[in-house]
């Protein structure tokens, strides 16, 4: 039975829950289809989301992960062959070199949405009506201020412009930030929203993508306003971010006020160490290393998961899941081994 109250206890750090809930940023549809035995793609958007609701419910999640891209100008992309186990044919990335907004003129003439049209609110409402009792949505508008700025300019152009035209960069972040705050103000109070979330990948393996000082200047003021809007609605805020964030974790926790952190890699910060360092202040989510899940045997994944649960479950404030997502290059048997380990930890079949 789904019961979002268990996840809510974790996100709000209200002691040890009756069970350790599952948390996943998302599971790639190719993996979902393989597990569920679906041979055809969903014919329309609502059918697609009905399928995902059923998948997450059956596998034991108390929520549906749902993020929708804001109606910003469309970034440029590059693509290549998808060589994953459950290939979708092509894999797409955002172009790091250039984007649709490269000049002040581009910024002024871009088709920026009004707050009421900034995201597909109607889709959230429709999906909210489909949720079974006890299930909520964790999500919101996808992407944070940094990601959208780097997508719209291209990361290289953004990095240069910070030094050559900082006022232009500030104006771009203001356009983005105002929209993200307006969306959070409208979505977070919805009854079907259990928690608000977006991903803003601020780091890489050894450091943040922008310097901490530039993050504090351009990014964090808008993140703080989004989190304030979510808290005003009485909901927790879940922050997904990849990379080495040690230099800014205090900013995220103490100043911005995130309630939970997701995305952990063993080569950066194993989740057990994250729980030890930050678990007294925020909830820690996931952390079963994606590289490990992709390359090891099911038994190794199960053993690894049990060790993680033993380290992270005491005291509460922890939900089990991968370090990032169940991508289409992770063997299904390894994903299921992680879930089996949770059942064993709970002493159930």
TORKEVEX-596895 format. One record per residue: z, x, y of N, C-alpha, C in turn; residue in three letters. Coordinates in steps of 0.2 Angstrom, whole numbers, padded with zeros to 4 digits, always signed. Example, Ala and Ser with C-alpha at 12.3 -4.5 7.8 and 13.67 -1.06 7.14 Angstrom:
REM TORKEVEX-596895
+0039+0066-0028+0039+0062-0022+0039+0066-0016ALA+0035+0064-0011+0036+0068-0005+0039+0064+0000SER
This chain:
REM TORKEVEX-596895
+0000+0004-0006+0000+0000+0000+0000+0004+0006UNK-0004+0003+0011-0004+0006+0017+0001+0004+0021UNK+0004+0009+0025+0010+0008+0029+0010+0013+0035UNK+0007+0011+0040+0007+0016+0046+0014+0018+0048UNK+0019+0015+0047+0025+0016+0049+0028+0023+0046UNK+0025+0025+0040+0027+0031+0038+0024+0037+0042UNK+0017+0036+0043+0014+0041+0048+0017+0042+0054UNK+0019+0036+0057+0022+0036+0064+0029+0040+0064UNK+0033+0039+0058+0039+0043+0058+0037+0050+0058UNK+0032+0052+0055+0030+0059+0055+0028+0062+0062UNK+0024+0058+0065+0021+0060+0072+0027+0060+0077UNK+0032+0056+0076+0037+0055+0081+0043+0059+0079UNK+0043+0063+0073+0048+0067+0070+0054+0064+0070UNK+0054+0058+0066+0060+0054+0065+0063+0055+0058UNK+0064+0062+0056+0067+0063+0050+0062+0063+0044UNK+0065+0064+0038+0061+0065+0032+0058+0058+0030UNK+0052+0056+0030+0050+0050+0028+0051+0049+0020UNK+0050+0042+0018+0051+0041+0011+0046+0044+0007UNK+0040+0046+0010+0035+0050+0006+0031+0054+0011UNK+0028+0059+0009+0023+0063+0013+0017+0060+0014UNK+0015+0058+0020+0008+0054+0021+0003+0059+0021UNK-0003+0057+0020-0009+0061+0020-0012+0061+0027UNK-0015+0066+0029-0018+0067+0036-0025+0071+0035UNK-0030+0068+0037-0036+0072+0037-0040+0070+0044UNK-0043+0075+0047-0047+0074+0053-0053+0070+0051UNK-0056+0071+0046-0061+0066+0043-0063+0069+0036UNK-0066+0065+0032-0069+0067+0026-0077+0066+0027UNK-0081+0071+0025-0088+0070+0026-0091+0064+0022UNK-0095+0061+0024-0098+0055+0021-0101+0056+0014UNK-0104+0062+0013-0107+0064+0007-0101+0065+0001UNK-0095+0067+0003-0090+0068-0001-0087+0061-0003UNK-0086+0057+0002-0084+0050+0001-0089+0046-0004UNK-0095+0047-0003-0100+0043-0007-0099+0046-0014UNK-0098+0052-0015-0098+0055-0022-0092+0052-0025UNK-0086+0052-0022-0080+0050-0025-0081+0042-0026UNK-0083+0038-0022-0084+0031-0023-0090+0029-0027UNK-0094+0033-0029-0100+0032-0033-0105+0028-0029UNK-0106+0029-0023-0111+0025-0019-0117+0029-0019UNK-0123+0026-0021-0129+0030-0021-0134+0028-0015UNK-0132+0023-0011-0136+0021-0005-0132+0022+0001UNK-0135+0024+0006-0132+0024+0013-0130+0017+0015UNK-0125+0017+0020-0124+0010+0023-0129+0008+0027UNK-0131+0002+0027-0137-0001+0030-0136-0002+0038UNK-0130-0003+0040-0128-0004+0047-0121-0001+0048UNK-0120-0001+0055-0113+0003+0057-0107+0000+0054UNK-0107-0007+0054-0101-0010+0052-0100-0010+0045UNK-0105-0010+0041-0105-0009+0034-0102-0002+0032UNK-0105+0003+0036-0103+0010+0035-0095+0011+0036UNK-0092+0007+0042-0085+0008+0043-0081+0004+0038UNK-0084-0002+0036-0080-0005+0030-0079-0001+0024UNK-0085+0003+0022-0084+0007+0017-0079+0013+0018UNK-0079+0016+0024-0074+0021+0025-0067+0018+0025UNK-0066+0012+0028-0059+0009+0027-0057+0009+0020UNK-0061+0006+0016-0060+0005+0009-0058+0012+0005UNK-0062+0017+0007-0061+0024+0004-0054+0026+0006UNK-0053+0026+0013-0046+0029+0015-0040+0025+0012UNK-0041+0019+0012-0036+0014+0009-0035+0016+0002UNK-0040+0016-0002-0039+0018-0009-0036+0025-0011UNK-0038+0030-0007-0035+0036-0008-0028+0037-0005UNK-0026+0032-0002-0019+0033+0000-0017+0035+0007UNK-0022+0034+0012-0021+0036+0019-0019+0029+0022UNK-0014+0030+0027-0011+0025+0031-0015+0023+0037UNK-0021+0027+0038-0025+0026+0044-0032+0027+0043UNK-0036+0025+0048-0043+0027+0048-0044+0031+0053UNK-0047+0037+0052-0049+0042+0057-0056+0039+0061UNK-0055+0038+0067-0061+0035+0071-0062+0039+0078UNK-0067+0043+0079-0068+0045+0085-0075+0044+0087UNK-0076+0042+0093-0083+0040+0096-0085+0044+0102UNK-0091+0047+0102-0093+0051+0107-0093+0047+0114UNK-0090+0050+0119-0091+0047+0126-0099+0047+0128UNK-0100+0042+0132-0107+0041+0134-0109+0046+0140UNK-0108+0053+0138-0110+0058+0143-0117+0060+0142UNK-0120+0064+0146-0127+0067+0145-0127+0070+0138UNK-0133+0070+0134-0133+0072+0128-0134+0080+0128UNK-0130+0083+0124-0131+0091+0124-0137+0093+0120UNK-0139+0099+0121-0144+0101+0117-0142+0104+0110UNK-0146+0104+0105-0144+0106+0099-0149+0110+0095UNK-0146+0113+0090-0150+0117+0086-0149+0115+0078UNK-0153+0116+0074-0152+0114+0067-0155+0119+0062UNK-0153+0118+0056-0155+0123+0051-0154+0119+0044UNK-0156+0122+0039-0155+0120+0032-0147+0119+0030UNK-0146+0113+0027-0139+0112+0025-0139+0114+0018UNK-0135+0120+0016-0135+0122+0009-0128+0121+0006UNK-0125+0116+0008-0118+0114+0005-0119+0110-0001UNK-0114+0110-0005-0114+0107-0012-0117+0100-0011UNK-0115+0096-0006-0117+0089-0005-0121+0089+0001UNK-0127+0092+0001-0131+0093+0006-0134+0087+0009UNK-0134+0087+0016-0137+0081+0020-0144+0083+0022UNK-0147+0089+0020-0153+0091+0022-0153+0096+0027UNK-0151+0094+0033-0150+0098+0039-0143+0098+0041UNK-0141+0104+0045-0135+0104+0048-0136+0106+0055UNK-0132+0102+0060-0134+0103+0067-0128+0106+0070UNK-0129+0110+0076-0125+0113+0080-0126+0112+0087UNK-0121+0113+0092-0123+0112+0099-0126+0119+0101UNK-0130+0119+0105-0133+0125+0108-0128+0129+0112UNK-0127+0135+0111-0122+0139+0115-0125+0142+0121UNK-0131+0142+0121-0135+0146+0127-0136+0142+0133UNK-0137+0135+0132-0139+0131+0138-0138+0124+0136UNK-0138+0120+0141-0136+0113+0141-0140+0109+0146UNK-0138+0102+0146-0142+0098+0151-0139+0098+0158UNK-0133+0101+0159-0131+0102+0166-0130+0110+0167UNK-0134+0112+0171-0134+0120+0172-0133+0121+0180UNK-0135+0116+0184-0134+0117+0191-0130+0111+0195UNK-0129+0112+0201-0125+0107+0205-0130+0101+0205UNK-0136+0102+0206-0141+0096+0206-0141+0092+0199UNK-0140+0096+0194-0140+0092+0187-0133+0088+0187UNK-0128+0091+0189-0122+0088+0189-0122+0081+0193UNK-0125+0082+0199-0125+0076+0204-0129+0070+0201UNK-0135+0072+0198-0140+0067+0196-0139+0065+0188UNK-0134+0068+0185-0133+0066+0178-0131+0059+0178UNK-0132+0055+0172-0130+0048+0171-0123+0048+0168UNK-0118+0048+0173-0111+0048+0171-0109+0041+0170UNK-0106+0039+0165-0104+0032+0164-0098+0030+0168UNK-0098+0023+0170-0092+0020+0173-0087+0020+0168UNK-0080+0019+0170-0075+0019+0165-0076+0014+0160UNK-0078+0008+0162-0079+0002+0158-0084+0003+0152UNK-0089+0008+0154-0094+0010+0149-0094+0017+0146UNK-0088+0020+0147-0088+0027+0145-0088+0028+0138UNK-0086+0023+0134-0087+0024+0126-0088+0017+0124UNK-0090+0016+0117-0091+0010+0114-0084+0006+0112UNK-0081+0003+0117-0075+0000+0116-0076-0006+0111UNK-0081-0009+0111-0082-0015+0107-0082-0013+0100UNK-0085-0007+0098-0085-0004+0091-0078-0003+0089UNK-0073-0001+0093-0066+0000+0091-0063-0007+0090UNK-0065-0012+0094-0062-0018+0093-0064-0021+0086UNK-0071-0021+0085-0074-0023+0079-0070-0020+0073UNK-0070-0014+0073-0067-0010+0067-0059-0012+0067UNK-0056-0012+0072-0049-0014+0072-0048-0021+0068UNK-0052-0026+0069-0052-0032+0066-0053-0031+0058UNK-0056-0026+0056-0057-0025+0049-0052-0022+0045UNK-0047-0019+0049-0042-0015+0045-0037-0020+0041UNK-0035-0017+0035-0030-0021+0031-0023-0021+0034UNK-0019-0025+0032-0012-0025+0035-0009-0018+0034UNK-0005-0016+0039-0002-0009+0038-0006-0003+0040UNK-0013-0004+0041-0017+0002+0042-0019+0002+0050UNK-0019+0007+0053-0020+0008+0060-0026+0013+0061UNK-0028+0014+0067-0033+0019+0068-0030+0025+0072UNK-0031+0031+0070-0030+0037+0073-0036+0040+0076UNK-0037+0040+0082-0043+0043+0085-0044+0041+0093UNK-0050+0041+0095-0051+0039+0102-0058+0042+0104UNK-0059+0044+0110-0065+0047+0112-0065+0054+0109UNK-0071+0056+0106-0071+0063+0103-0072+0068+0108UNK-0069+0074+0107-0070+0080+0111-0065+0080+0117UNK-0063+0086+0119-0058+0086+0124-0062+0090+0130UNK-0059+0091+0136-0062+0093+0142-0066+0100+0141UNK-0063+0105+0137-0066+0111+0136-0073+0110+0132UNK-0072+0106+0126-0078+0106+0122-0084+0102+0126UNK-0082+0097+0129-0088+0094+0133-0091+0098+0138UNK-0087+0102+0142-0090+0106+0147-0094+0112+0143UNK-0092+0114+0138-0096+0120+0134-0102+0117+0131UNK-0102+0110+0129-0108+0107+0126-0113+0105+0132UNK-0110+0103+0138-0115+0101+0143-0118+0107+0147UNK-0115+0112+0147-0118+0118+0150-0120+0123+0145UNK-0118+0123+0139-0119+0129+0135-0113+0134+0136UNK-0110+0136+0131-0104+0140+0132-0105+0147+0136UNK-0111+0150+0135-0113+0156+0138-0113+0154+0146UNK-0117+0149+0148-0118+0147+0155-0111+0145+0158UNK-0107+0142+0154-0100+0140+0157-0096+0146+0158UNK-0096+0151+0154-0092+0157+0155-0094+0161+0161UNK-0101+0161+0162-0104+0165+0168-0102+0161+0174UNK-0103+0154+0174-0101+0150+0180-0094+0151+0182UNK-0090+0151+0178-0083+0152+0180-0082+0158+0185UNK-0086+0163+0184-0085+0169+0189-0090+0168+0194UNK-0095+0165+0194-0100+0165+0199-0100+0159+0203UNK-0098+0153+0201-0097+0147+0204-0091+0143+0202UNK-0085+0145+0203-0080+0141+0200-0079+0134+0203UNK-0081+0133+0209-0081+0126+0212-0085+0121+0208UNK-0091+0124+0206-0095+0120+0202-0092+0118+0195UNK-0089+0123+0192-0086+0122+0186-0080+0117+0187UNK-0076+0118+0192-0071+0113+0193-0073+0106+0194UNK-0079+0105+0197-0082+0098+0198-0084+0095+0191UNK-0087+0100+0187-0089+0097+0180-0083+0095+0176UNK-0078+0099+0176-0072+0097+0173-0069+0090+0176UNK-0069+0090+0182-0067+0084+0185-0071+0077+0183UNK-0077+0078+0182-0081+0072+0180-0079+0071+0173UNK-0079+0076+0169-0077+0075+0162-0070+0072+0161UNK-0065+0075+0164-0058+0073+0164-0057+0066+0166UNK-0060+0064+0172-0059+0057+0174-0061+0052+0169UNK-0066+0054+0165-0069+0049+0160-0064+0049+0154UNK-0062+0055+0152-0058+0055+0146-0051+0052+0148UNK-0048+0052+0154-0042+0049+0155-0043+0041+0155UNK-0049+0039+0158-0050+0032+0159-0051+0029+0152UNK-0054+0032+0147-0055+0030+0140-0048+0029+0137UNK-0044+0034+0138-0037+0034+0135-0033+0028+0137UNK-0034+0027+0144-0030+0022+0147-0032+0015+0144UNK-0038+0014+0142-0041+0008+0140-0040+0007+0132UNK-0040+0013+0128-0040+0012+0121-0033+0013+0118UNK-0029+0017+0121-0022+0019+0118-0018+0013+0118UNK-0018+0008+0122-0013+0002+0122-0015-0003+0116UNK-0021-0002+0114-0024-0007+0109-0019-0007+0103UNK-0018-0013+0100-0013-0014+0095-0015-0010+0088UNK-0021-0010+0087-0024-0007+0081-0024+0001+0082UNK-0022+0004+0087-0022+0011+0088-0015+0013+0086UNK-0014+0017+0081-0008+0020+0079-0006+0026+0083UNK-0011+0030+0084-0010+0036+0088-0017+0038+0091UNK-0017+0042+0097-0023+0044+0100-0024+0051+0098UNK-0031+0053+0098-0032+0060+0095-0039+0062+0098UNK-0040+0068+0100-0046+0071+0100-0046+0078+0098UNK-0052+0081+0097-0052+0088+0095-0055+0092+0101UNK-0052+0098+0103-0054+0102+0108-0053+0109+0106UNK-0058+0112+0103-0057+0118+0099-0057+0124+0104UNK-0051+0126+0106-0050+0131+0111-0050+0138+0110UNK-0050+0140+0103-0050+0147+0101-0055+0149+0096UNK-0055+0155+0094-0058+0158+0089-0053+0162+0085UNK-0055+0167+0081-0051+0170+0076-0045+0174+0079UNK-0046+0177+0085-0041+0181+0088-0039+0179+0095UNK-0042+0174+0098-0040+0173+0105-0043+0166+0107UNK-0041+0164+0113-0044+0158+0115-0051+0159+0118UNK-0055+0154+0118-0062+0155+0120-0062+0156+0128UNK-0058+0153+0132-0057+0155+0139-0050+0158+0139UNK-0050+0162+0145-0043+0165+0146-0038+0160+0147UNK-0031+0161+0145-0026+0156+0146-0026+0154+0153UNK-0027+0159+0158-0027+0157+0165-0032+0152+0167UNK-0038+0153+0164-0044+0148+0165-0042+0141+0162UNK-0039+0141+0156-0038+0135+0153-0033+0131+0157UNK-0028+0135+0160-0023+0132+0164-0026+0129+0170UNK-0031+0132+0173-0034+0130+0179-0039+0124+0178UNK-0043+0124+0173-0048+0119+0172-0047+0114+0167UNK-0044+0116+0161-0043+0111+0155-0037+0108+0155UNK-0031+0111+0155-0025+0108+0154-0023+0103+0159UNK-0025+0103+0165-0023+0097+0169-0026+0091+0167UNK-0032+0091+0164-0035+0085+0162-0032+0083+0155UNK-0030+0088+0151-0027+0086+0144-0020+0083+0146UNK-0017+0085+0151-0010+0083+0152-0011+0075+0154UNK-0016+0074+0158-0017+0067+0161-0018+0062+0155UNK-0022+0065+0150-0024+0061+0144-0018+0059+0140UNK-0014+0064+0139-0008+0063+0135-0003+0059+0139UNK-0002+0059+0145+0002+0055+0149+0000+0048+0148UNK-0007+0046+0148-0009+0040+0147-0008+0037+0140UNK-0008+0041+0135-0006+0039+0129+0001+0038+0128UNK+0005+0042+0131+0012+0041+0131+0014+0035+0134UNK+0011+0033+0140+0012+0027+0144+0011+0021+0140UNK+0006+0021+0135+0005+0016+0130+0010+0016+0124UNK+0014+0020+0124+0019+0021+0119+0017+0023+0112UNK+0011+0027+0112+0008+0030+0106+0009+0038+0106UNK+0009+0041+0100+0009+0048+0100+0002+0051+0101UNK+0002+0057+0103-0005+0061+0104-0005+0066+0099UNK-0011+0066+0095-0012+0071+0090-0018+0076+0093UNK-0016+0082+0093-0021+0087+0096-0024+0091+0090UNK-0030+0091+0089-0034+0095+0084-0037+0101+0088UNK-0036+0107+0086-0039+0112+0089-0039+0118+0085UNK-0045+0121+0084-0046+0127+0080-0045+0133+0084UNK-0043+0139+0080-0043+0145+0083-0036+0148+0085UNK-0036+0154+0087-0029+0157+0089-0027+0155+0096UNK-0021+0151+0095-0019+0147+0101-0012+0150+0103UNK-0010+0155+0100-0003+0158+0101-0001+0158+0109UNK-0005+0161+0113-0004+0162+0120-0003+0155+0124UNK-0005+0150+0121-0005+0143+0125-0001+0138+0121UNK+0002+0139+0116+0005+0134+0112+0011+0131+0116UNK+0015+0135+0120+0020+0133+0124+0017+0128+0129UNK+0011+0130+0132+0008+0125+0137+0007+0118+0134UNK+0004+0119+0128+0002+0112+0124+0008+0108+0123UNK+0014+0111+0121+0019+0108+0118+0024+0106+0124UNK+0026+0110+0128+0030+0109+0134+0027+0106+0140UNK+0022+0108+0142+0019+0105+0148+0014+0099+0147UNK+0010+0100+0142+0005+0094+0141+0008+0089+0137UNK+0012+0091+0132+0016+0086+0128+0013+0083+0122UNK+0009+0087+0119+0006+0085+0112+0012+0083+0107UNK+0011+0078+0103+0016+0076+0098+0015+0080+0091UNK+0008+0081+0090+0007+0084+0083+0001+0089+0084UNK+0000+0094+0080-0005+0099+0080-0008+0099+0073UNK-0015+0099+0073-0019+0099+0067-0024+0105+0068UNK-0026+0108+0063-0031+0113+0061-0027+0120+0061UNK-0027+0122+0055-0024+0128+0053-0028+0132+0048UNK-0028+0139+0049-0032+0143+0045-0027+0149+0043UNK-0027+0151+0036-0023+0156+0034-0024+0163+0038UNK-0030+0164+0040-0032+0171+0043-0029+0171+0050UNK-0027+0165+0053-0025+0165+0060-0017+0163+0059UNK-0015+0157+0057-0008+0156+0056-0007+0151+0050UNK-0005+0153+0045-0004+0148+0039+0001+0143+0041UNK-0001+0137+0038+0003+0131+0040+0010+0131+0039UNK+0013+0135+0034+0020+0136+0033+0023+0140+0038UNK+0019+0145+0041+0022+0148+0047+0022+0144+0053UNK+0017+0140+0054+0017+0135+0060+0022+0130+0060UNK+0024+0128+0054+0030+0123+0053+0036+0127+0055UNK+0037+0133+0053+0043+0137+0055+0043+0138+0062UNK+0038+0140+0065+0038+0142+0072+0038+0136+0077UNK+0035+0130+0075+0034+0125+0080+0036+0118+0077UNK+0039+0118+0071+0040+0111+0068+0047+0108+0071UNK+0050+0112+0075+0056+0109+0078+0054+0105+0084UNK+0048+0106+0086+0046+0103+0093+0040+0098+0092UNK+0036+0099+0087+0030+0094+0086+0029+0094+0078UNK+0025+0088+0077+0023+0087+0070+0018+0092+0068UNK+0018+0094+0062+0012+0099+0059+0008+0095+0054UNK+0002+0095+0055-0002+0091+0050-0007+0096+0046UNK-0008+0094+0040-0013+0097+0036-0012+0104+0034UNK-0017+0109+0034-0015+0116+0033-0018+0119+0027UNK-0020+0115+0022-0022+0117+0016-0029+0121+0017UNK-0029+0127+0017-0035+0131+0020-0041+0129+0017UNK-0046+0128+0022-0053+0126+0020-0057+0131+0016UNK-0056+0137+0018-0059+0142+0014-0057+0143+0007UNK-0050+0142+0006-0047+0142+0000-0050+0136-0004UNK-0050+0130-0001-0052+0124-0005-0059+0125-0007UNK-0063+0128-0003-0070+0129-0005-0072+0134-0010UNK-0068+0139-0011-0069+0144-0016-0065+0145-0022UNK-0059+0141-0022-0055+0143-0028-0055+0137-0033UNK-0052+0138-0039-0052+0133-0044-0047+0127-0042UNK-0048+0121-0045-0044+0115-0044-0037+0117-0046UNK-0035+0121-0051-0028+0123-0052-0025+0127-0047UNK-0029+0132-0044-0027+0136-0039-0025+0132-0032UNK-0030+0127-0031-0029+0122-0025-0022+0118-0026UNK-0021+0116-0032-0016+0112-0034-0009+0116-0033UNK-0009+0122-0035-0003+0126-0035-0002+0128-0027UNK-0007+0130-0024-0007+0131-0017-0004+0125-0013UNK-0006+0119-0015-0004+0113-0011+0004+0112-0013UNK+0006+0113-0019+0013+0112-0020+0017+0117-0017UNK+0015+0123-0016+0019+0128-0012+0019+0126-0005UNK+0014+0124-0002+0014+0121+0005+0019+0116+0006UNK+0018+0111+0001+0023+0105+0002+0030+0107+0001UNK+0032+0112-0003+0039+0114-0004+0041+0118+0003UNK+0036+0121+0006+0038+0124+0012+0038+0120+0018UNK+0034+0115+0019+0033+0111+0025+0036+0104+0025UNK+0038+0101+0019+0040+0094+0018+0048+0094+0021UNK+0052+0099+0019+0059+0098+0021+0060+0097+0029UNK+0064+0092+0031+0065+0091+0038+0060+0086+0041UNK+0055+0084+0037+0050+0079+0040+0045+0082+0045UNK+0041+0078+0048+0037+0080+0053+0031+0084+0050UNK+0029+0082+0044+0023+0085+0041+0019+0080+0037UNK+0013+0081+0037+0008+0076+0033+0003+0081+0030UNK+0001+0079+0024-0003+0084+0020-0010+0083+0021UNK-0014+0088+0021-0021+0087+0022-0024+0094+0022UNK-0031+0095+0023-0034+0101+0023-0033+0104+0030UNK-0034+0111+0031-0033+0114+0037-0038+0112+0043UNK-0043+0108+0041-0048+0106+0046-0051+0099+0044UNK-0056+0099+0039-0059+0093+0037-0061+0094+0030UNK-0062+0089+0026-0065+0089+0019-0073+0089+0020UNK-0075+0095+0021-0082+0096+0023-0087+0095+0017UNK-0093+0094+0018-0098+0093+0012-0099+0099+0008UNK-0096+0105+0009-0096+0111+0005-0090+0112+0001UNK-0085+0107+0002-0079+0108-0003-0080+0104-0009UNK-0079+0107-0015-0080+0103-0021-0075+0097-0021UNK-0078+0091-0023-0074+0085-0024-0068+0087-0028UNK-0069+0090-0034-0063+0092-0038-0057+0095-0035UNK-0059+0099-0030-0054+0103-0027-0050+0099-0022UNK-0054+0094-0018-0051+0089-0014-0046+0085-0018UNK-0048+0082-0024-0044+0078-0028-0038+0082-0031UNK-0039+0088-0032-0033+0093-0034-0027+0093-0029UNK-0029+0093-0022-0024+0093-0017-0021+0086-0017UNK-0024+0080-0018-0021+0074-0019-0017+0073-0025UNK-0019+0076-0030-0015+0076-0037-0008+0080-0036UNK-0009+0085-0032-0003+0089-0031+0003+0085-0027UNK+0000+0081-0022+0005+0077-0018+0008+0072-0023UNK+0004+0069-0027+0007+0064-0032+0012+0067-0037UNK+0011+0073-0039+0016+0077-0043+0022+0079-0039UNK+0021+0080-0033+0027+0082-0028+0031+0076-0027UNK+0028+0070-0027+0032+0064-0026+0035+0061-0033UNK+0032+0064-0039+0034+0062-0045+0031+0056-0048UNK+0025+0055-0045+0021+0049-0047+0015+0051-0051UNK+0011+0046-0055+0005+0048-0058-0001+0048-0053UNK
